Amino acid sequence: MTLAFKQRRNQIVADSFQLKTDIDSYNENQQPPVALQMSFDLTDDLEELAAARRVA
């Protein structure tokens, strides 16, 4: 089971890296007045989902 969790985490990291690459590319090529930024700290998102599950 530990291996499965590691693999899922690695997939999340890979998806996050691709998202960062996409955002960096957009900012470089489109040069928006204010560069798009993304927070990769998912702590608040995880807490929000956990709270929603407790309510449901």
Residue pairs with C-beta under 8 A, 6 or more apart in sequence:
16 40
19 38
20 38
20 40
23 36
23 37
23 38
26 32
26 36
27 35
27 36
